Amino acid sequence: MTVLKSELEEGYLRKHELIKVHETLYWLKRLFENLGSTNEYYVQYDSLGFNPAKIYASREYHIRGVKLLYHGLMRSLNIATRCQE
């Protein structure tokens, strides 16, 4: 997360690249939800109304959405890994 954090916050990604990352993570979230995985990060993301299609939203908006999705996906992957053992 440190590399991702620094790249996001220090502006290494252009806005359209950040939106693409947001969109990709969003679809991964949807995939995990369809498989029955949910967690507090997904709930918070949904309750705050984040959406990668809001292309005119600020960089900070998309950064916050990406961070929530990142943490949610890591939680889902951890749960999926434990279920396979």
C-alpha positions as CSV (number, residue, x, y, z in Angstrom):
1,M,0.0,0.0,0.0
2,T,2.9,2.4,0.6
3,V,3.8,2.5,-3.1
4,L,0.2,2.9,-4.1
5,K,-0.3,5.6,-1.5
6,S,2.7,7.6,-2.6
7,E,1.8,7.3,-6.3
8,L,-1.7,8.4,-5.6
9,E,-1.0,11.3,-3.3
10,E,2.0,12.7,-5.1
11,G,0.3,12.8,-8.4
12,Y,2.3,10.2,-10.4
13,L,-0.9,9.1,-12.0
14,R,-2.7,11.4,-14.4
15,K,-6.3,12.0,-13.5
16,H,-7.6,9.7,-16.4
17,E,-5.3,7.0,-15.2
18,L,-6.5,7.4,-11.6
19,I,-10.1,7.1,-12.9
20,K,-9.2,3.9,-14.8
21,V,-7.7,2.4,-11.6
22,H,-10.9,3.5,-9.7
23,E,-13.1,1.8,-12.4
24,T,-11.0,-1.4,-12.4
25,L,-11.2,-1.7,-8.6
26,Y,-14.9,-1.0,-8.7
27,W,-15.5,-3.9,-11.1
28,L,-13.4,-6.2,-8.9
29,K,-15.5,-5.1,-5.9
30,R,-18.7,-6.0,-7.9
31,L,-17.2,-9.4,-8.7
32,F,-16.5,-10.1,-5.1
33,E,-19.9,-8.9,-4.0
34,N,-21.5,-11.2,-6.5
35,L,-19.5,-14.1,-5.0
36,G,-20.9,-13.2,-1.6
37,S,-18.0,-11.2,-0.1
38,T,-18.8,-7.9,1.6
39,N,-17.1,-5.9,4.3
40,E,-17.1,-2.5,6.0
41,Y,-15.0,-0.9,3.3
42,Y,-17.5,-1.8,0.6
43,V,-20.3,-0.5,2.8
44,Q,-18.5,2.7,3.4
45,Y,-17.7,3.1,-0.3
46,D,-21.4,2.6,-1.2
47,S,-22.8,4.8,1.6
48,L,-20.6,7.7,0.6
49,G,-21.8,7.5,-3.0
50,F,-18.5,6.9,-4.7
51,N,-18.7,6.2,-8.4
52,P,-15.8,6.0,-10.9
53,A,-18.1,7.4,-13.6
54,K,-17.9,10.8,-11.9
55,I,-15.1,11.9,-14.2
56,Y,-15.4,15.6,-13.2
57,A,-15.0,14.9,-9.5
58,S,-11.7,15.9,-7.9
59,R,-8.5,13.8,-7.7
60,E,-9.1,13.6,-4.0
61,Y,-12.5,12.1,-4.5
62,H,-11.1,9.3,-6.8
63,I,-8.1,8.8,-4.4
64,R,-10.5,8.2,-1.5
65,G,-12.6,5.9,-3.5
66,V,-9.5,3.9,-4.7
67,K,-8.3,3.6,-1.1
68,L,-11.6,2.3,0.2
69,L,-11.8,-0.2,-2.7
70,Y,-8.2,-1.3,-2.2
71,H,-8.7,-2.0,1.5
72,G,-12.0,-3.8,0.7
73,L,-10.4,-6.0,-1.9
74,M,-7.5,-6.9,0.3
75,R,-10.1,-7.9,3.0
76,S,-12.0,-10.0,0.4
77,L,-8.8,-11.6,-0.9
78,N,-7.8,-12.5,2.7
79,I,-11.2,-14.1,3.3
80,A,-11.1,-16.0,0.0
81,T,-7.6,-17.3,0.7
82,R,-8.7,-18.6,4.1
83,C,-11.8,-20.3,2.6
84,Q,-9.5,-22.3,0.1
85,E,-7.3,-23.6,2.9
